[in-house]
Amino acid sequence: MIWKPSPNASYHSLLVPTVDSARTKYVLQNCVQNKVHTLSVGVTGTGKTVLINSILNELDEATWRINNIIYSSQTSSVKTQDMI
C-alpha cells in the first residue's frame, strides 16, 4: 500500500507512517480505548509528540477532554503544579 497525503494538507502537518509509527499508534490507540495510562519517552526528534497529538485529534470531543503538558529540562515540580 502506498501512502499519499491529503491534497489540502499543509507540509508541516504531514506524518508519514512507518512500520514503527504505525505499530506505536496502534498500541497507543488501544491504550486510550481501554483507559490505560501511558508515558512516552525517547530521544528528541523521534515523533512522540506528533504521534500522540494525531491520536488525540482523532478522539471524540464530546467524550474526551485533552490537557497537554509539555516537559523540558526547565520544567520543575512547582511549574507542573501551577499548570494543573
Number of C-alpha atoms within 10 A of each C-alpha: 3 3 8 7 12 8 6 6 9 9 8 6 10 11 13 10 12 10 8 9 16 13 12 15 18 12 11 20 18 12 13 14 9 9 9 10 8 9 5 8 9 8 7 8 8 11 13 16 15 14 17 15 13 13 15 18 10 9 15 9 10 6 6 9 9 10 9 9 8 8 10 6 5 6 10 11 8 8 11 12 8 8 10 7
